[in-house]
Amino acid sequence: MTAPEWMKPASYGAVLGAIALAVIGFTAGGWMTAKAADEMASAKARSEVLAALVPICVVQSEQDPQMQETMANMKAARTYERDDMLMKAGWATMPGSAEPNRAVASACMDRLAKTF
């Protein structure tokens, strides 16, 4: 059985149209793969959790009787040492946790740095 003559250009058009649709959809149309969507959702969740934990760190720093001394030491320290100092002070250790959280310490230090 032979295909009609018009079938060949229609087949090429359908294939090229499908490719164009996929390219446009993934670049300008906002489509994404499941992996990319999972990565974006995980990043957003981490960001939101961090935003919720930073105020706890700030309150813990305000309740520390040695806050002024610790803040003065942090101000005198190098920038890369400050997160470790904040973690040693215990401000980045969240209630119910035994270990300080480095991401919370870094974000908290950014917030506290605005005060000194």
Sequence and secondary structure as in RCSB ss.txt:
>XXXX:A:sequence
MTAPEWMKPASYGAVLGAIALAVIGFTAGGWMTAKAADEMASAKARSEVLAALVPICVVQSEQDPQMQETMANMK
AARTYERDDMLMKAGWATMPGSAEPNRAVASACMDRLAKTF
>XXXX:A:secstr
    TTHHHHHHHHHHHHHHHHHHHHHTS    HHHHHHHHHHHHHHHHHHHHHHHHHHHHHH TTHHHHHHHHH
HS HHHHHHHHHHHTTT  TT SS  HHHHHHHHHHHHTT 
